[in-house]
Amino acid sequence: MKTRPTEETEFERRTSNRSRIALVVTSVVLVGAIGLTVVDLVGWSDREHVRVVNGVAEATIATRDFGYVPSIVVTRGLLPLRITIRNQGVHTHTFTIDSLGVDVIIPRGATRTVLLHLTRPGRFLFYCRFHQSLGMRGHVVVEPG
């Protein structure tokens, strides 16, 4: 009885099953890592409404590489606004608001607190001086009280 030789492709002849499995696993891990990076850049929440404690509005922001989470802080009225900024990234960042004269450097792993005295309703742009060109910016939105 004659057996027919199996038709193998060049890829099958030159690679073992173990190599093909490793290629698939590596591809899946790479796609997952890219997805997690995008989620980290974008963040889970784009805005935070402040909570008022003892007459001071409070919010917390995390800096990541390369964005703020949340990127929008919403407050109402002209209460002082205390923002706690935690640098969760591997780079040093800043929290800069030109229109209010704020410029705070936040080394990696550090936490800084900024007290803002808002004088009018509106939008106030904050950004990282080092990474603004990469989209690291956000807004404090002051709604009329």
ABEGO torsion letter per residue (X at the ends): XBBBBBBBBAAAAABBAAAAAAAAAAAAAAAAAAAAAAAAAAEABABBBBBBBGGBBBBBBBBBOBBBOBABBBBBEABBBBBBBBBABABBBBBBBAAAGBBBBBBBGBBBBBBBBBABBEBBBBBBAAAAAAGBBBBBBBBBX
